[in-house]
Amino acid sequence: MISIGIPFITFTQFIEVPVKPNDFIISNSTNPTTIQEESINNFPLILWSIYVLGVVVFSLKFIFNLSKILKKIKQNPKLKTQKSIHVLLEELIVPHTFLSYIFLNKTHFETRKIPAEVLIHEEAHVIQKHSLDILYIELFQIIFWFNPLIYILKKSIKLNHEFLADQEVIKKGVTLSKYQQMLLAFSSNALEPQLATAINYSSIKKRFTVMKTSSSKTRIWIRSLVLLPLLAILIYSFSSKKEVERNTATKNENTTLSQQPLATINGIICNGCKVNLTKDAIEQLILGTNTGEAITDFMIKFIGKPTVSVSGNKLNKKAIALLNENESDKMIQIFNIKTTNSHIKMPILIQLADKNDENYSHSPIVKKGEKSDIPPPPTPPKAPEIQMDQDMPPPPPPIPADATPEEKVKYQKTIDKYNKWYNTKVKKGEVSNIPPPPPPKSPLDFVIDMAKKGATFYYEGEKISSDKAISILKENKSMNISSKNSTGKNPKVYLSKEPITID
C-alpha cells in the first residue's frame, strides 16, 4: 500500500518571482507563429492495448482458479470443526487451505493417516487468515502483471506463511526433529494450488533453516530503523514535486498591468479567444481594444499561405484574397496586434465555418450600453422635393414606328399638350424649369437597342436571333416582352404571346 501511495504524494514549493510590466509586452518580431497540425502517435495506444490484454488474461486466470476451488467446496462432503471446515476429496492431494476450508484426502483422513502436526499446520493458516494475503497479491498481480517484482513478492509471501505455520506447530510442543521428519515424509513435489496454501517440498530447506534460527528483538528493531531512511529515499525519489510561482509586483506595477488593452472583435472582447466565423464575417471583421486605443497594424496567418501584414484594424485586399482562397475548416491566426501605445500579446484564433455548421459562431453583436467600433451605415440621399399637382394626367404613349401620317399628327399633338401642361403645373403657382421625362421607347425600338447591345433573345422558351426577334415584333405589336440585366453585361430578352409572370 505504501509503494502504491508514494507516487501520489505531492510536495508544493512556492517560488517568489518578480513581475515586470515588460514581461507582458509582445516582441516586435514579425516572424509568424506557425500553425502545425498535430501528428498522430499510435505508440501509447499500442502499449495500452497490450496492458489491457494482460489484465484480461490474468483476470480470467484468477476467476478460473477461484471457481475451481469453490466447485470443490460445493461438490464434496464437508466436516466442520471448532477452528476450520474440512473438505474431503476423493482425489489424492496434498493438504492445502483456502480461507476457513482445509482440503484433505478422504481416505487418508478417515483412516487417520494424516499426522496431527499437518492439521495443526493447516489450521494455523486458517487462524492467521493467510488466504486473504494470497487473494490480495493475486488482485495486485492482475493490475501490475507486467512488474516482475510482483511474482517475487508473491513467492515470498507464501514462504513467510509457511514459516508462521511451522512456528505455531513448534509452539504446540512438537519436537523440532520429529516435525522435520514428518515434513520430509509427508511433503511432495505435487503442483501447488494457485489460491491455496499447501505443504511444498521446494521450501523445506529454507523452512528448516528458519526453524533453527532465533532472531533477537534488538536485531528486529535495528532492521526496522533501517527501513526509515529507505522509506524517506523512496518518498523523495518517487513522489511528485510542484512549483507554484508567486508574483511580487508592486501596486503601481499591478495597476499598470491591469491597464493593458485587450483585443475586441466588432466591439466584443476576444483576448486569446477562438471563434468560428464564415468568410463573409471575417472579411467584415473590425479589430479594436477595450480601452479605446486604436489598432495600428496586425499580422494574419493562413495555413499554407504567406503571412500578411495589415495596417489599420480591417483586412486589406491581399488578406481578403488569401481568405477567399483558403479552404473550409482551416484555422486562421491573428497575432502581433499593435495599438498606438502598446502591443496585445494574446493571439486570436478563427476557425472557418459554414453558417449551417452547428459550431458556427455568429459575428459578435454589440451589447446594449457598450461602445462599438462598427461604423454607422451611410445616410441615404434625399429625393428631390417636388410638389406635384394632384390633377396631373399620366404621360401619353410614344408614337409607334408603324403609325400612319394622320396617327403621328394626333400622337404629336397629345405629347405637345402634355408637355405644355407639365411645364406650367408641376409646382403650384410657379413655372418649373425641370425638363419633362423622355417618352418611353416603343417595344420595337427597345428590341432594336437590345440587339445593338448583343442581347440574347428567346421566343416561347427557345433561343432565336435578333433579326428573328425584330421580325416577330413587327408582325405582332401586342407581343409581351421581359428583359433581364438590360443595363449590364450579357442582357437577355424574352418574347411571349402569353402574359409573363415575374417573381
Summary of the structure (lengths in Angstrom):
residues: 503
radius of gyration: 49.8
end to end distance: 81.0
largest distance: 155.6
contacts: 1226
relative contact order: 0.08
helix: 41%
strand: 18%
